Amino acid sequence: KVFKTLRNHWKKSTFAVCVLSYGGHWLYGIHCDSILRREACIEAREFGRQQISPLEQLKKATVILNPSACSGKANKLFEKNAAPILHLAGVEITIVKTDYEGQAKKLMEFMEQTDMLIVAGGDGTLQEVVTGLLRRPDQGEKEPVFALMGLRWGAFRDTAATISKYWYLGPLKTKAAHWFSTLREWPLVREVSVSYLEPTLRPPDLPMVRLPRPSLPSRILRRLKNYWYPPVEEPPKVEEPEIWQERQLSTLELLIHTHNKNPLERRMYDSLMIRAEPDNFTVGEFIAAGTEKEPDPTKFTKNSTTLEASVCQLKLPEDAGGFYNIDNEEYDAMPVEVRLLPRKLRFFINAERREQLLAQIQ
């Protein structure tokens, strides 16, 4: 009788099965999240119960929270998942909420008296915090502009900055912005001189585990050996002159970025990627290419020029004008030097994400 009822009402039965399957999967996900939170809270509670000396202060954590991240759910997710763990661990928390894009980068200039920074937001918030830390005046650099994403210059960049003006056109706003830019000026070719050095060999990876300190007798023997048989000083190495190469490029778009998309990928050389679009686009090709670049500016056409370098210098004509995009910030276009800083940052990846990145390499 049950099978007969299911057969006679197969549409309702199919709908009920889909609803129950989705509901079961949703409940199972909530159950797994609950178990994960419970295990993290137990571990944090054990850490928080550890005794500290009377002179030792509590650890201070500053949370940079972007309320608009995760479709506006970042605040709720932080209070539900992260805040209880930090409180159980005995950490003093200061929450700083960002109100606009770029604020996290500015906050890093004045950030003091904190033991750790926690970023509760999306990729953009994390990028702003890291860039802001690198640009702090206490880093000892002379007027640097650190970038994680790269430098972008050209007609596609200028057009992308105007797309929001055509919001009323809905899904056609990207194509409309590129078409209107061709009406104002065409062709949109830029001239640039690129001087660069060849990529440098990548040094061996540093050990993640600190080696144990040698025993006292071995340290004493080593000192005595150095005293009686001092090591011979090696003659200073003669630095080889740098060999600069120069290319004159005529392009609609120039992009300089790193290989940081997959940190597990092993390379023989440390290098920057210098990519330039050709200068023979038609109006239709310009609109099509700009539409593809809007979600991902690193996409280039097949006929683009690609160079690899450790250092590069851009020299623009006097009447070039325009702006650079450096990590989504506008800077006046002028002659600049872009230098790769290997191992300036170190990232830690969990096991699940590591397997996903390894699968992309294979």
Residue pairs with C-beta under 8 A, 6 or more apart in sequence:
6 13
33 81
37 81
37 84
37 85
40 85
41 84
41 85
41 88
44 84
44 85
44 86
44 88
44 89
45 88
45 89
47 88
47 89
47 90
48 88
48 89
48 90
52 58
58 90
58 91
58 92
59 89
59 90
59 91
59 92
59 115
59 116
60 91
60 92
60 94
60 113
60 114
60 115
60 116
61 86
61 91
61 92
61 93
61 94
61 114
61 115
61 116
61 117
61 118
62 94
62 96
62 111
62 114
62 116
62 117
62 118
63 78
63 82
63 93
63 94
63 95
63 96
63 118
63 119
63 120
64 96
64 98
64 104
64 107
64 117
64 118
64 119
64 120
64 121
64 125
64 129
65 74
65 75
65 78
65 95
65 96
65 97
65 98
65 120
65 121
66 74
66 97
66 98
66 104
66 120
66 121
66 122
66 124
66 125
67 74
67 75
67 97
67 98
68 74
69 120
69 121
69 122
69 124
69 125
70 77
70 121
70 122
74 120
74 121
74 122
75 97
77 120
78 120
82 118
82 120
83 93
86 93
86 118
87 93
91 116
94 114
96 107
98 104
98 107
98 121
98 125
101 124
101 128
101 328
102 128
102 329
103 128
104 119
104 121
104 125
104 128
104 129
104 132
105 128
105 129
105 131
105 132
105 135
106 132
107 132
108 129
108 132
108 133
108 135
108 136
109 132
109 135
109 136
109 137
111 117
111 136
117 129
117 133
119 125
119 126
119 129
127 148
127 149
127 327
130 148
130 345
131 146
131 147
131 148
131 327
134 144
134 146
134 344
135 144
135 145
135 146
145 326
145 331
146 341
147 326
147 327
148 260
148 327
149 257
149 327
149 328
150 255
150 256
150 257
150 258
150 326
150 327
151 254
151 255
151 256
151 257
151 324
151 325
151 326
151 336
151 338
152 253
152 254
152 255
152 256
152 297
152 324
152 325
152 326
153 190
153 192
153 253
153 254
153 255
153 314
153 322
153 323
153 324
153 325
153 333
154 188
154 190
154 251
154 252
154 253
154 254
154 277
154 322
155 181
155 188
155 189
155 190
155 252
155 253
155 286
156 252
156 253
156 277
156 289
156 290
156 293
156 297
157 253
157 297
157 323
157 325
158 181
158 322
158 323
159 177
159 178
159 181
159 290
160 177
160 290
160 293
160 294
160 297
161 323
161 330
162 177
162 180
162 181
163 173
163 174
163 177
163 294
164 173
165 177
166 172
166 173
166 176
166 177
166 180
167 173
169 176
174 290
174 291
174 294
175 287
175 290
175 291
177 290
178 286
178 287
178 290
178 291
179 283
179 287
181 188
182 188
182 283
182 286
182 287
186 283
187 252
187 279
187 281
188 252
188 286
189 250
189 251
189 252
189 279
190 250
190 251
190 252
190 254
190 320
190 322
191 248
191 249
191 250
191 316
191 317
191 320
192 248
192 249
192 251
192 254
192 276
192 314
192 315
192 316
192 320
193 246
193 247
193 248
193 249
193 314
193 315
193 316
194 246
194 247
194 248
194 249
194 274
194 307
194 312
194 313
194 314
194 315
195 244
195 245
195 246
195 312
195 313
195 315
196 244
196 245
196 246
196 247
196 274
196 307
196 309
196 310
196 311
196 312
196 313
197 242
197 243
197 244
197 245
197 309
197 310
197 311
197 312
198 243
198 245
198 308
198 309
198 310
199 269
199 270
199 271
199 308
199 309
199 310
200 269
200 270
200 271
200 310
201 268
201 269
201 270
202 267
202 268
202 269
202 270
202 342
203 342
206 343
214 222
247 305
247 307
249 276
249 305
250 279
251 276
251 277
251 278
251 279
251 305
252 277
252 278
252 279
252 281
252 286
253 276
253 277
253 293
253 300
254 274
254 275
254 276
254 277
254 314
255 273
255 274
255 275
255 276
255 297
255 298
255 300
256 272
256 273
256 274
256 275
256 312
256 338
257 272
257 273
257 275
257 298
258 272
258 273
258 340
259 265
259 267
259 271
259 273
262 357
262 360
262 361
263 347
263 349
263 357
264 349
264 354
264 357
264 358
264 361
265 357
265 361
269 308
270 310
270 340
270 342
271 308
271 309
271 310
271 340
272 308
272 309
272 310
272 311
272 312
272 338
272 340
273 306
273 307
273 308
274 306
274 307
274 308
274 309
274 312
275 298
275 300
275 304
275 305
275 306
275 307
276 304
276 305
277 289
277 300
277 301
277 304
278 301
278 303
278 304
278 305
281 289
289 301
292 299
293 299
300 306
310 339
310 340
311 337
311 338
311 339
311 340
312 337
312 338
313 335
313 336
313 337
313 338
314 335
314 336
314 337
314 338
315 335
316 333
316 334
316 335
320 333
321 333
322 333
323 330
323 331
323 332
323 333
324 330
324 331
324 332
324 333
324 336
349 357
